[in-house]
Amino acid sequence: MMTQTAWQFLIEFAQVSLLAFGGASAALPEMHRRVVEEHGWVNDEQFSELFGLAQAAPGPNVLVASLIGWKVAQFAGAVAGLIGMVGPSSLLAYAVTRLWDRQGAARWREWLLAALVPITIGLTLSSGYLLTRGAGRSTGGYLLIAVTAAATLWTRIHPLWSIAIGAALGYAGWI
C-alpha cells in the first residue's frame, strides 16, 4: 500500500518526467527543485550521492528516481519514482512517435529537432551545476570535479578512472 508521501512523490515525478528531454539527467534541476527545495525530502548532499549511485549502477539514469523514492518512502517510494519517471514520458513518446512517423518530411520536424538540441544541452549543464553544488564539499572536492570535467571534455580517458580516483581520494580523507 502506498503512503501519502509515496503518492505525492509519484505525482511530482510524473510531472518531472515530461521535462526529461535528453534523458533523466536533463530533468535533474527540476527534480532537485522539487525534492530538495520544495519538499525537503533530501538535502543537496544526499541528492548528489543518490545521483552518483544511480550513475555508477548499470542501467538507465532514471534509477535516480527510484533511489530518491526509496530514501523518501522506502519500497513504495521506489516504485512511485520509477512509475512516475517512466510512465508519462513513455506514453508521450509513443504518441509523439506515431504523429512523427505520419508527418514524413514536414519542415516543422527539422525546426523542432534544432530547437531541442540547445534546450537539452542547457538542461544538462544546469544538472552539472546542481550536482557540483551538492558534491563539492571542500576545495579538494571542487578541484576533483574540475579535473574530472576537463578530463572528460578534452581526453579519451574513461570516466570510470575518475570515479576510482575520487573514491580513493575520499577513502584516504583527502576530499
N, C-alpha and C positions, 0 to 999 in steps of 0.2 A: 504494500500500500504506500502510495506517495504522500509525503508530508506537504504541508502548505508551502514550505520553503522550496521543496523539490518542484512543485507545480510552478511557483514563481520563477524558479531557475529555468524551467522548460520554456516558459513564455519569453523570458529575456533572451535566451539563446536562439529561439525560433526567429525572433526579430533580427538578431545579430547575423544569423546565417544568410539572410537575404542581402547583407552587405559584403559578403565574402568573395568579391571579385578578386581573383588571383589566389584563392585558397584561404585557409583559416588564418594564416599569418597576416594577411591583409586586413582581417577583421579584428586583430588584436587590440588596436586602440579603442574600438567600441566595446570589446569585451572588458578591457581594463576599466574603462569609464563606468560601466555598469556594475562590474563585480567588486572593484576596489573603491571607486569614488562614490557611487550612488548607494550601494548596499553595504559596503564594508565587510563582505563575506570573507575576503582575504586581504592581506596588505601587499604593498609593492614587492617586497622581497619574496613572499610566498608565490605571488603571481609569476614572477620571473623564474623561480625554482620549478614550478609546475610546468611552465612552458619549456624550460630546459630539459626536464624529464621526458616530456612528450616528444621533443626533438631527438633525444638520444634513443628512444624506443623505436623499434621497427614499425612501420605503418604510416598512415597519413597524419598530417599535422593536426587534424581535427581531434586527436586524442586529448589535446589540452582541455577541451570542453568536458570530457569525462573525468579527467583528473581534478579539475576545479570543482566539478559537481560532487565528486567523492569527498573532497575537503569540506564542502558546504553541507551536504546532506547524505553522506555515505552512499550505499548502493543505489538508492532511489535517485540521488542527485547525479550519480554517474550515468545512469540510464537516461535521465532527463536531459543531461548535457549532450549526450550522443544523439538522441532523437531530435532535440531542439536544433542542433547544428546540421544534421544530415537531412532531416525530413523536409522542411520547407524549401531548402535550396535544391534538393533533388527533384521535387515536384516542379519547381520553377524551371530548372534546367531541362526537364522533359518537355514541358510546354513550349519553352523558347526554341528548343531544338526542332520540334515539329513545325513551328512557324518559320524558323530559319531555313529549313530544308525546302519549304514551299515557295520561298521568295527567290530562289535561284540566284541570279547575278544582280540583284537590286543594289542600287547605288548606296542606299542607307546602310547596308551591311558594312561597306568599307568605312563609312564615317563612324559607325558605332565602334568598330574594331580600333580605329585610330584614336578615338576618344578614351577607350578603356585602358590603353597602354599607360598613359601618364597617370591616370587615376590609380591603377594598380601599383605603379612604382611609388607614388606618393604615400599610399596606404602602407606599403611595405617599409618605406623609410620611417614613417611615424611609428610603426611597430618596433623597429630597431631602437628608436629613441626611448620609447617607454620601457623596453627591456633593459636598456643601458641604465636608465634611472633606477630600476629596481635591483639590478645585479651589481652595479658598481658601488660597492660599499666602502671602498678605500681607494687611495691613489693607485695602488698596485692593481686593483680590480679594473679601474678605468684604463690604466696602461695596457693591461692584458686585452681588454675589449678593443682598444685602438689597434694594437698589433695584430689581433685576430682579424679585424675588419680589413686592414691593409693586406695581410697575407691572403685573405680570401679574394680580394679585388684584384691584386696585382701579381699573384703567383699561382702556380698549379698545385700548391700544397693541399692535401686532402684535409677538410675541416675536422676530421676525427683526431688529427695530430693536435690541433688547437684545444680540443676537448681534453685530450690526455694530458697536455702540458698544464692546462688550467686546473685539472684535478690534482696533479702532482704538486703544483704551487699552493693550492688550497690546503691539501693534506699536510704540507710542510709548514703551513701557517704564514706563508709569505703574502697571502692575499686576504 
